[in-house]
Each structure stands twice: as C-alpha cells, then as structure tokens.
Amino acid sequence: MRGVARVASIVLAAALTGCGGGGGQVEAIYELTALDAPAVSNATSAQILVPEPRALDALATERIAVKPTPLTIAYYPQVTYQDVAPKVLQRVLLDTFVNSGRAQAVGLPGESLLINYQVVTEVRAFQAETFDGNRARVEVAVKLLNDANGRVVQTRVFSTVVPIVSDEVEMAAAGINLAVQVLAADIVEWTLATI
C-alpha cells in the first residue's frame, strides 16, 4: 500500500497474545485513504458538515481491531492507524466528498462554513474478523441532519464486508482500507441523492 510501512507477517495467535496490555513500540502506521475519483452521480450546491463520528471506546482507538469470535475484540500488536478510527473515518468521508467534485462545499467543524446539512455518523464496526473465514468489516450508522431546523432528514446503516486472504495485519489493513473506501463512497452518493 502507498505510504505504508511494511512489517513482518503477524498471525492471529501473535495478535491475541499481544493484545493484553501494553506498551510495545509501534512498528508501522497504516494509512486509510479515500478513493481518488469516487463514482458519484448526484451533485448539490448545499454546504455539508462532517462532524467527528461517535464510537464506543473499543473502536475509538488508533489500534487495529480484530474479532476472533463474534463476542471478543483484540488488537494487532505494534501497529496503528494514523489517528483514532473515528477521526480516520471522518477524514476519509471528507476527502471522498471533495474528491467526487459533486459537492459545492464540505468541511469540518470550526471551518466557518454556512452549513445546510450535517452528516452525523456512529461507528458500529471497524475491524478484521477471523471467525468463520477472514474478512474486513466496516459498519456506520448515518443521520442526515438539516442544520437550519435540527430535523433528521433520513437515516441509514451502511455496512461493507471485504474478504481477506489471511489474518495477517497487512491483509487486514488493506481489507479495512477497501471497506472504508467503498462505504464512504456509498455514504456520499446517498447523501447527495437525499439532499
């Protein structure tokens, strides 16, 4: 992956033994990025705000999560994202809107835009999964909010699952990156169609 440091393959057993605590030195930072030219058909002249997504503490971290069972979350050791997962998702969403060229103005809180709509999100899944096969899963609940009156225009849950060939961290990070790219493009297309 472009801009990503390479590390030795790490299997799930290593991830699980390394998730219990502590401090090891970070050996690689994985960058999640937006599509350069997302295929978006709708357009708007509205100005859109992308607030930071909400997430439970287990996913509001820079650590790369892996679920070895449906009810447990562990983390790959000594690797991280470039920031906590909600902020990474926020940046990918913003960049996807901008890269589409289909929104007149889109920004983050504090940028002094005259906002028409907010894309309010909550992260429900942001991980690799290794039970019943290997895959990356990203799931986000979205509310499209009319900023003028505070009313929710529409809500939807977006979920993207990408098969990965192994539980190695390189494969997991690449799968999560692809899942985030697809999901962000779907959210942008839906938002612009709904507005």
N, C-alpha and C positions, 0 to 999 in steps of 0.2 A: 504494500500500500504506500502511496505517495506520502512523504513526510513522516513516516512512521519508523521508529527504531525497531530493529529485529531482535528477537530474543530466542533462546533455545526453546524447543517444544516443551510444553508443560502439560502433562496429562492430568486428568481429573483427580487422581489419587494425590498428586502433589498439591493441587488446588485445595483439596479438602484438608490435608494436614497443615497447610499454611494459612488457613482462614481463621484459626483460633486466636489470633492475637497479634500481634504485634508488629512491631516495628520492623521490618526489613527495609533495606534500601530499594527505592524504586529503580527498576532496570529499564523500563520502557513506558512511554506515554503514548497512548493510542488516540489518534485524532479522528473524530467523526465529522464528516463533511456533507454539505448539501450537493445535490446534482447541479452541474454547471448550467444545464439547459432543460429544466423540467418541462414535460409536455403538459401545458395548461391551456385550455381552450377559452375559458371565460376571462373577462377583464373588468376592472372597476376604476372609477375616479375617486372612490372613498379612501379616506386615510385610516389605516389599520394599526392598532397597537398589539404587540405580542408581549404580554407580561410573563414573568418567570413562572413556569409550571409548578404546581404543587406535587409533592410526593411524600410517601411515608419514609421514615429515616433509613430503612434498609436499602432504598433505592435513591435516596437523596445523598449520594456519596460519589466520589471520584473513582471508587473501586469498581472493578468489572464483576458483575454478579453472575453466578451460575447456580442453577437449581438441579441438584442430583436426584431429588424426589419432588413430587408435587407440593410438599409442605415445608421444604427446607431451602434456605438460601445460604450459599457460601460465596467466597470471592477468590478469584485468581490472585496468587501472591505476587508481590513485587512489580505489578503493572497497574496503571491507572488510565482514566480518560484525561483530557486536557483540563477538565473542571468537573464539578459535580454534575451528575446526569441531567437534572432539570435545566441547568444553565446551558449544557451542551445541546439539549433538545431545543431550547429557546433560540440559540444561535442558528441551528440548522433550519428551524422554521423561518426565521427572519431571512436568512440567506436564500431559502427556496422561494419565498415571496419576491425578493429582489431579483434573483436570477431568472425568474419566469418572465420578467418585464411586463407583467399583466396587472400590476397594482400601481396606482399613481404614487402613493407614499405609504411606507410601512416603517415602524420604528419601535424602539424600546422605551420603557418608562423613563421620564426625565429628559426626553428629547424635544419637548415643547411643540409637538405636532397638535393640530386641532383635530382630535380623534373623532371619527364617526363610529367605528366598531372596535371591539376588543375580542381577540381570540384567546379565551381563558381555558387553560388545559390542566389536566391532572394525570400524572404518570401512574399507570397501573401495572405495567410490566416493562422491564428494560434489562434483558438478561439472555444468557445462553441457557438451554435446558438439555439435560443429558439422560433423562428417564424416557423410556420408550423411543429411543432414537435421539439424534443430535440435531438441534435447531436453535436459531436465534428468534426471540420473540420481543416485540415492542407493542405495547397497547396503551392508548391515550384516550381519555375522555375529554371531549371538547364542547365548550359552550360558546356560541357566537352571541356577543352581548352588544346591544345598541347603546352606545355611550351617552347619547342625548337623554334617554329616559331610564336607563338601567335595566331594561327588559331583555330577557333572553329571547333571541330570535329563533334559535334552533339548537338542539344538542345532538351529539352523535358520539359513539365509541368507535375508534379506529384501531384495528389490530392487524399486524403484519407478522407473518411467520416465514422464516427463510431456512431451508435445510442447510446444515453444515456437515462437512465430510468427517470431522472428528471433533473431539472435545479440547483440542489444543487451543491455547489462548489466541494464536494468530487466526485460526479459523473462526473462533468465537467473535473476535473483534471485527473481522471482515463481515461476518453474517449480521452482527448488530448494526454495523455501518450501513449495509444494504437495506436492512429492515427500516432503519430510521429514514433513509433517503426516500424509500417508497411511501412510507407513512406520511412524511412531511409533504410530499407532492400530492397525496390524496387529500390531506387537510387543506392545502392551498386551493386545489381545484374545487373542493366542496364549499369552502368559504367564499370564493369568488362567484360561484354559481348561486349561492344562497343570498348574497348581498344583492 
